[in-house]
Amino acid sequence: MLFELLFLIYLLPVVFLFVLLLRFARFLIVNVFRTAIWIIKKSFVLLWKGLVLLAVVTVGNITANRNQTDSGRY
């Protein structure tokens, strides 16, 4: 009887700390995955915006050069 009581008294804080540690580990894992997904999404958005900017600059450069060379002919 006394052994079980002492065992319970010593074991409860250990179990409590173990549960807190598990909750913290779960919190870290979830946040790491959320951050990774956010970084992947942002990188694709920035890559797409960069490709659109490159296309716009290229088309604008071609148009500007064409108008400059054609203006002397007419």
N, C-alpha and C positions, 0 to 999 in steps of 0.2 A: 504494500500500500504506500509506504513512504517512498520507495524507489520510484514508483510510477508518478507520484506527485513531483518529486525532484526532477525526474526526467522531463515531465511536462513543463515545469518552470524553466528549465534550461533550453528546451527545444522550441518553445514558442517564439522567442526573439530570433532564433536562427531561421525558423520558417518565415517569419515576418520579413527579415532581411532578404531571404531568398526570393520571396514574392516581389519585393521592391526591385531587386536586381533583375528579375525576369521582365517586369513592367518597363524598366529603363531600357533593357536590351530590345524589347519590342518597339518602344518609342524610337530608338536609334535606327533600327532596321527600316521601319516605315518611313522615317524622314529621309534616310539615305535613298530609298527607292523613289520617293516623291521628288527629291532634288535631282536625281538622275533623269527622271522623266521630264522634268522642267528644263533641264539643260539640253536634252535631245530635241525637245520641241522648239526651244529658242534657237538652237543651232540651225534647224531646218528653216525656220522663219527668216533668219538672217541670211542664210545661203540663198533662199529664194529672192529676197530683196536685193542681194548682191547681183544675182543673175539678171534680174529685171533692170537694175541700174546699168549693168554692162551692156545689155541690149539697147537701152535708150541712148546711152552715150555713143555706141557704135552707129546706130541709125542716125543720130544727130550729126555725128562727124561725117558720115557719108553724104548726108543731105547738104551740109554746109560746104563740103568740098565740091559737090556737084554744082551747086548754085554759083560758086565762085568761078569755076572753069567755064560754065556755060554762059556767064554774063558777058564775056569778051567776044563770043561768037555772034551774038545777035545784036 
